[in-house]
Amino acid sequence: LTQDAYLPGGYVAADPSSGVSFPDIQKICAAYGIPSCRATNHTELLAKIHDTLATPGPALCELIMSPDQPLLPKLASEIKPDGTMVSKPLEDMYPFLERGEFMDNMLITPWDPDQAKELS
């Protein structure tokens, strides 16, 4: 999804067609003796999470999602006209709050990347 946002069509070693993928997390957990489970649909989700949280010590619950499922909230960057990217601060994640609501909920002065650039 990040590649779609910033580098449309620029997939390299990032999808099944490249042969590069994530390792089987269940096998990694087994190798280290960590209990694990996998939830593949909404029907099993609550029970699997409950079982994982009830497990003493470390445990992992793998949640299988659609590859197209957006992960939100998330950090977002803006591409400036000169091609440079400026990342938003951690407290200002996408989907963005209306600016008034954002300011009403801030306990500190929000970070301003333009002001930070002037200070450097």
PyMOL CGO cylinders between C-alpha atoms (Angstrom):
from pymol import cmd
from pymol.cgo import CYLINDER

trace = [
    CYLINDER, 0.00, 0.00, 0.00, 2.89, 2.39, 0.69, 0.3, 1, 1, 1, 1, 1, 1,
    CYLINDER, 2.89, 2.39, 0.69, 4.34, 1.52, -2.69, 0.3, 1, 1, 1, 1, 1, 1,
    CYLINDER, 4.34, 1.52, -2.69, 0.98, 2.24, -4.32, 0.3, 1, 1, 1, 1, 1, 1,
    CYLINDER, 0.98, 2.24, -4.32, 0.83, 5.65, -2.62, 0.3, 1, 1, 1, 1, 1, 1,
    CYLINDER, 0.83, 5.65, -2.62, 4.34, 6.86, -3.43, 0.3, 1, 1, 1, 1, 1, 1,
    CYLINDER, 4.34, 6.86, -3.43, 5.68, 4.65, -6.23, 0.3, 1, 1, 1, 1, 1, 1,
    CYLINDER, 5.68, 4.65, -6.23, 2.75, 3.54, -8.38, 0.3, 1, 1, 1, 1, 1, 1,
    CYLINDER, 2.75, 3.54, -8.38, 3.65, 0.38, -10.26, 0.3, 1, 1, 1, 1, 1, 1,
    CYLINDER, 3.65, 0.38, -10.26, 7.14, 0.24, -8.77, 0.3, 1, 1, 1, 1, 1, 1,
    CYLINDER, 7.14, 0.24, -8.77, 7.02, -3.23, -7.24, 0.3, 1, 1, 1, 1, 1, 1,
    CYLINDER, 7.02, -3.23, -7.24, 10.39, -4.90, -6.70, 0.3, 1, 1, 1, 1, 1, 1,
    CYLINDER, 10.39, -4.90, -6.70, 10.69, -7.97, -4.44, 0.3, 1, 1, 1, 1, 1, 1,
    CYLINDER, 10.69, -7.97, -4.44, 7.44, -6.99, -2.76, 0.3, 1, 1, 1, 1, 1, 1,
    CYLINDER, 7.44, -6.99, -2.76, 4.77, -9.38, -3.93, 0.3, 1, 1, 1, 1, 1, 1,
    CYLINDER, 4.77, -9.38, -3.93, 4.34, -13.12, -4.52, 0.3, 1, 1, 1, 1, 1, 1,
    CYLINDER, 4.34, -13.12, -4.52, 5.37, -12.86, -8.18, 0.3, 1, 1, 1, 1, 1, 1,
    CYLINDER, 5.37, -12.86, -8.18, 8.92, -11.93, -7.11, 0.3, 1, 1, 1, 1, 1, 1,
    CYLINDER, 8.92, -11.93, -7.11, 9.33, -15.03, -4.96, 0.3, 1, 1, 1, 1, 1, 1,
    CYLINDER, 9.33, -15.03, -4.96, 10.07, -12.83, -1.94, 0.3, 1, 1, 1, 1, 1, 1,
    CYLINDER, 10.07, -12.83, -1.94, 7.59, -13.09, 0.91, 0.3, 1, 1, 1, 1, 1, 1,
    CYLINDER, 7.59, -13.09, 0.91, 7.32, -13.12, 4.68, 0.3, 1, 1, 1, 1, 1, 1,
    CYLINDER, 7.32, -13.12, 4.68, 8.36, -16.27, 6.52, 0.3, 1, 1, 1, 1, 1, 1,
    CYLINDER, 8.36, -16.27, 6.52, 5.69, -18.45, 8.11, 0.3, 1, 1, 1, 1, 1, 1,
    CYLINDER, 5.69, -18.45, 8.11, 5.34, -16.80, 11.53, 0.3, 1, 1, 1, 1, 1, 1,
    CYLINDER, 5.34, -16.80, 11.53, 3.72, -19.95, 12.93, 0.3, 1, 1, 1, 1, 1, 1,
    CYLINDER, 3.72, -19.95, 12.93, 6.90, -21.92, 12.18, 0.3, 1, 1, 1, 1, 1, 1,
    CYLINDER, 6.90, -21.92, 12.18, 9.07, -19.23, 13.75, 0.3, 1, 1, 1, 1, 1, 1,
    CYLINDER, 9.07, -19.23, 13.75, 6.94, -19.31, 16.92, 0.3, 1, 1, 1, 1, 1, 1,
    CYLINDER, 6.94, -19.31, 16.92, 7.18, -23.12, 17.01, 0.3, 1, 1, 1, 1, 1, 1,
    CYLINDER, 7.18, -23.12, 17.01, 10.97, -22.96, 16.67, 0.3, 1, 1, 1, 1, 1, 1,
    CYLINDER, 10.97, -22.96, 16.67, 11.16, -20.72, 19.75, 0.3, 1, 1, 1, 1, 1, 1,
    CYLINDER, 11.16, -20.72, 19.75, 8.50, -22.58, 21.73, 0.3, 1, 1, 1, 1, 1, 1,
    CYLINDER, 8.50, -22.58, 21.73, 6.07, -19.65, 21.60, 0.3, 1, 1, 1, 1, 1, 1,
    CYLINDER, 6.07, -19.65, 21.60, 2.38, -20.61, 21.46, 0.3, 1, 1, 1, 1, 1, 1,
    CYLINDER, 2.38, -20.61, 21.46, 0.62, -19.16, 18.43, 0.3, 1, 1, 1, 1, 1, 1,
    CYLINDER, 0.62, -19.16, 18.43, -2.62, -19.26, 16.51, 0.3, 1, 1, 1, 1, 1, 1,
    CYLINDER, -2.62, -19.26, 16.51, -4.00, -17.85, 13.28, 0.3, 1, 1, 1, 1, 1, 1,
    CYLINDER, -4.00, -17.85, 13.28, -7.34, -16.11, 12.74, 0.3, 1, 1, 1, 1, 1, 1,
    CYLINDER, -7.34, -16.11, 12.74, -8.38, -16.21, 9.10, 0.3, 1, 1, 1, 1, 1, 1,
    CYLINDER, -8.38, -16.21, 9.10, -11.88, -14.70, 9.35, 0.3, 1, 1, 1, 1, 1, 1,
    CYLINDER, -11.88, -14.70, 9.35, -14.15, -12.60, 11.57, 0.3, 1, 1, 1, 1, 1, 1,
    CYLINDER, -14.15, -12.60, 11.57, -15.94, -15.67, 12.94, 0.3, 1, 1, 1, 1, 1, 1,
    CYLINDER, -15.94, -15.67, 12.94, -12.82, -16.97, 14.69, 0.3, 1, 1, 1, 1, 1, 1,
    CYLINDER, -12.82, -16.97, 14.69, -11.30, -13.59, 15.55, 0.3, 1, 1, 1, 1, 1, 1,
    CYLINDER, -11.30, -13.59, 15.55, -12.65, -13.02, 19.08, 0.3, 1, 1, 1, 1, 1, 1,
    CYLINDER, -12.65, -13.02, 19.08, -12.04, -16.59, 20.25, 0.3, 1, 1, 1, 1, 1, 1,
    CYLINDER, -12.04, -16.59, 20.25, -8.46, -16.59, 18.92, 0.3, 1, 1, 1, 1, 1, 1,
    CYLINDER, -8.46, -16.59, 18.92, -7.65, -13.24, 20.52, 0.3, 1, 1, 1, 1, 1, 1,
    CYLINDER, -7.65, -13.24, 20.52, -9.23, -14.38, 23.81, 0.3, 1, 1, 1, 1, 1, 1,
    CYLINDER, -9.23, -14.38, 23.81, -7.19, -17.60, 23.76, 0.3, 1, 1, 1, 1, 1, 1,
    CYLINDER, -7.19, -17.60, 23.76, -4.00, -15.67, 23.02, 0.3, 1, 1, 1, 1, 1, 1,
    CYLINDER, -4.00, -15.67, 23.02, -4.58, -13.19, 25.85, 0.3, 1, 1, 1, 1, 1, 1,
    CYLINDER, -4.58, -13.19, 25.85, -5.34, -16.06, 28.24, 0.3, 1, 1, 1, 1, 1, 1,
    CYLINDER, -5.34, -16.06, 28.24, -2.03, -17.77, 27.43, 0.3, 1, 1, 1, 1, 1, 1,
    CYLINDER, -2.03, -17.77, 27.43, 0.56, -17.31, 30.18, 0.3, 1, 1, 1, 1, 1, 1,
    CYLINDER, 0.56, -17.31, 30.18, 3.83, -15.84, 28.92, 0.3, 1, 1, 1, 1, 1, 1,
    CYLINDER, 3.83, -15.84, 28.92, 4.54, -14.77, 25.37, 0.3, 1, 1, 1, 1, 1, 1,
    CYLINDER, 4.54, -14.77, 25.37, 2.03, -15.76, 22.68, 0.3, 1, 1, 1, 1, 1, 1,
    CYLINDER, 2.03, -15.76, 22.68, 1.19, -14.63, 19.19, 0.3, 1, 1, 1, 1, 1, 1,
    CYLINDER, 1.19, -14.63, 19.19, -2.11, -14.34, 17.32, 0.3, 1, 1, 1, 1, 1, 1,
    CYLINDER, -2.11, -14.34, 17.32, -1.61, -13.93, 13.58, 0.3, 1, 1, 1, 1, 1, 1,
    CYLINDER, -1.61, -13.93, 13.58, -4.47, -12.05, 11.91, 0.3, 1, 1, 1, 1, 1, 1,
    CYLINDER, -4.47, -12.05, 11.91, -4.87, -12.77, 8.21, 0.3, 1, 1, 1, 1, 1, 1,
    CYLINDER, -4.87, -12.77, 8.21, -6.18, -9.77, 6.30, 0.3, 1, 1, 1, 1, 1, 1,
    CYLINDER, -6.18, -9.77, 6.30, -6.84, -8.97, 2.68, 0.3, 1, 1, 1, 1, 1, 1,
    CYLINDER, -6.84, -8.97, 2.68, -3.67, -7.62, 1.03, 0.3, 1, 1, 1, 1, 1, 1,
    CYLINDER, -3.67, -7.62, 1.03, -5.77, -4.62, -0.04, 0.3, 1, 1, 1, 1, 1, 1,
    CYLINDER, -5.77, -4.62, -0.04, -6.93, -3.83, 3.52, 0.3, 1, 1, 1, 1, 1, 1,
    CYLINDER, -6.93, -3.83, 3.52, -5.79, -0.31, 4.45, 0.3, 1, 1, 1, 1, 1, 1,
    CYLINDER, -5.79, -0.31, 4.45, -3.88, -0.15, 7.73, 0.3, 1, 1, 1, 1, 1, 1,
    CYLINDER, -3.88, -0.15, 7.73, -5.23, 2.81, 9.68, 0.3, 1, 1, 1, 1, 1, 1,
    CYLINDER, -5.23, 2.81, 9.68, -4.32, 5.02, 11.40, 0.3, 1, 1, 1, 1, 1, 1,
    CYLINDER, -4.32, 5.02, 11.40, -0.94, 5.43, 9.75, 0.3, 1, 1, 1, 1, 1, 1,
    CYLINDER, -0.94, 5.43, 9.75, 1.80, 7.95, 9.31, 0.3, 1, 1, 1, 1, 1, 1,
    CYLINDER, 1.80, 7.95, 9.31, 1.57, 9.86, 6.06, 0.3, 1, 1, 1, 1, 1, 1,
    CYLINDER, 1.57, 9.86, 6.06, 4.06, 11.90, 4.09, 0.3, 1, 1, 1, 1, 1, 1,
    CYLINDER, 4.06, 11.90, 4.09, 3.49, 14.78, 1.75, 0.3, 1, 1, 1, 1, 1, 1,
    CYLINDER, 3.49, 14.78, 1.75, 5.36, 15.01, -1.54, 0.3, 1, 1, 1, 1, 1, 1,
    CYLINDER, 5.36, 15.01, -1.54, 6.39, 18.63, -2.09, 0.3, 1, 1, 1, 1, 1, 1,
    CYLINDER, 6.39, 18.63, -2.09, 6.49, 20.23, -5.57, 0.3, 1, 1, 1, 1, 1, 1,
    CYLINDER, 6.49, 20.23, -5.57, 10.30, 19.84, -5.61, 0.3, 1, 1, 1, 1, 1, 1,
    CYLINDER, 10.30, 19.84, -5.61, 9.91, 16.06, -5.10, 0.3, 1, 1, 1, 1, 1, 1,
    CYLINDER, 9.91, 16.06, -5.10, 11.04, 15.98, -1.48, 0.3, 1, 1, 1, 1, 1, 1,
    CYLINDER, 11.04, 15.98, -1.48, 8.95, 14.13, 1.08, 0.3, 1, 1, 1, 1, 1, 1,
    CYLINDER, 8.95, 14.13, 1.08, 7.96, 15.56, 4.45, 0.3, 1, 1, 1, 1, 1, 1,
    CYLINDER, 7.96, 15.56, 4.45, 6.57, 13.18, 7.05, 0.3, 1, 1, 1, 1, 1, 1,
    CYLINDER, 6.57, 13.18, 7.05, 3.83, 14.20, 9.43, 0.3, 1, 1, 1, 1, 1, 1,
    CYLINDER, 3.83, 14.20, 9.43, 4.55, 13.88, 13.16, 0.3, 1, 1, 1, 1, 1, 1,
    CYLINDER, 4.55, 13.88, 13.16, 3.38, 10.82, 15.08, 0.3, 1, 1, 1, 1, 1, 1,
    CYLINDER, 3.38, 10.82, 15.08, 0.44, 12.68, 16.63, 0.3, 1, 1, 1, 1, 1, 1,
    CYLINDER, 0.44, 12.68, 16.63, -0.94, 13.65, 13.20, 0.3, 1, 1, 1, 1, 1, 1,
    CYLINDER, -0.94, 13.65, 13.20, -1.81, 10.34, 11.56, 0.3, 1, 1, 1, 1, 1, 1,
    CYLINDER, -1.81, 10.34, 11.56, -4.01, 9.59, 8.54, 0.3, 1, 1, 1, 1, 1, 1,
    CYLINDER, -4.01, 9.59, 8.54, -7.01, 9.75, 8.31, 0.3, 1, 1, 1, 1, 1, 1,
    CYLINDER, -7.01, 9.75, 8.31, -6.43, 13.32, 9.42, 0.3, 1, 1, 1, 1, 1, 1,
    CYLINDER, -6.43, 13.32, 9.42, -8.70, 15.02, 11.91, 0.3, 1, 1, 1, 1, 1, 1,
    CYLINDER, -8.70, 15.02, 11.91, -10.29, 18.31, 10.93, 0.3, 1, 1, 1, 1, 1, 1,
    CYLINDER, -10.29, 18.31, 10.93, -7.65, 20.88, 11.92, 0.3, 1, 1, 1, 1, 1, 1,
    CYLINDER, -7.65, 20.88, 11.92, -9.85, 22.50, 14.60, 0.3, 1, 1, 1, 1, 1, 1,
    CYLINDER, -9.85, 22.50, 14.60, -10.48, 19.14, 16.28, 0.3, 1, 1, 1, 1, 1, 1,
    CYLINDER, -10.48, 19.14, 16.28, -6.79, 18.28, 16.00, 0.3, 1, 1, 1, 1, 1, 1,
    CYLINDER, -6.79, 18.28, 16.00, -5.77, 21.56, 17.68, 0.3, 1, 1, 1, 1, 1, 1,
    CYLINDER, -5.77, 21.56, 17.68, -8.43, 21.17, 20.40, 0.3, 1, 1, 1, 1, 1, 1,
    CYLINDER, -8.43, 21.17, 20.40, -6.90, 17.80, 21.34, 0.3, 1, 1, 1, 1, 1, 1,
    CYLINDER, -6.90, 17.80, 21.34, -3.25, 18.88, 21.37, 0.3, 1, 1, 1, 1, 1, 1,
    CYLINDER, -3.25, 18.88, 21.37, -1.57, 19.36, 24.76, 0.3, 1, 1, 1, 1, 1, 1,
    CYLINDER, -1.57, 19.36, 24.76, 1.61, 20.76, 23.16, 0.3, 1, 1, 1, 1, 1, 1,
    CYLINDER, 1.61, 20.76, 23.16, 2.27, 22.98, 20.18, 0.3, 1, 1, 1, 1, 1, 1,
    CYLINDER, 2.27, 22.98, 20.18, 2.10, 20.80, 17.05, 0.3, 1, 1, 1, 1, 1, 1,
    CYLINDER, 2.10, 20.80, 17.05, 5.31, 20.22, 15.14, 0.3, 1, 1, 1, 1, 1, 1,
    CYLINDER, 5.31, 20.22, 15.14, 5.63, 22.40, 12.04, 0.3, 1, 1, 1, 1, 1, 1,
    CYLINDER, 5.63, 22.40, 12.04, 8.04, 20.94, 9.44, 0.3, 1, 1, 1, 1, 1, 1,
    CYLINDER, 8.04, 20.94, 9.44, 8.46, 24.34, 7.75, 0.3, 1, 1, 1, 1, 1, 1,
    CYLINDER, 8.46, 24.34, 7.75, 9.40, 25.96, 11.05, 0.3, 1, 1, 1, 1, 1, 1,
    CYLINDER, 9.40, 25.96, 11.05, 11.78, 23.09, 11.85, 0.3, 1, 1, 1, 1, 1, 1,
    CYLINDER, 11.78, 23.09, 11.85, 13.50, 23.58, 8.47, 0.3, 1, 1, 1, 1, 1, 1,
    CYLINDER, 13.50, 23.58, 8.47, 14.08, 27.27, 9.30, 0.3, 1, 1, 1, 1, 1, 1,
    CYLINDER, 14.08, 27.27, 9.30, 15.77, 26.31, 12.59, 0.3, 1, 1, 1, 1, 1, 1,
    CYLINDER, 15.77, 26.31, 12.59, 18.28, 23.94, 10.98, 0.3, 1, 1, 1, 1, 1, 1,
]
cmd.load_cgo(trace, "trace")
